[in-house]
Amino acid sequence: MPQTELHHPADEHTPSAAEVTATLYVGDFESRCGNCNEPTLLHGVHRHTDISGWQPTPGGGCGARFVNIASRSRAVTDARLRELRPDLPLRDQDEDDTAS
């Protein structure tokens, strides 16, 4: 008889160990993925799937899931970030900056 794995409801919300997450950084003229630092679309994306910009690369993104948003410009305020992507929480200032 085949063994079945026990399934716990909390497992559904636990990200996989292999899942890559990133901050969505917003600058004056473009947004970038905090994982690979490549340009990405700002609206309508939950993962970095395409590289946007002057030479777009459909399917060229790193695949990281955006878990928060932060500014790379003094001109882009927290209020503006909330307006642009109300679905993403603001990145805490104390979090490590992996895009530097």
Summary of the structure (lengths in Angstrom):
residues: 100
radius of gyration: 16.3
end to end distance: 52.9
largest distance: 63.3
contacts: 229
relative contact order: 0.22
helix: 12%
strand: 22%
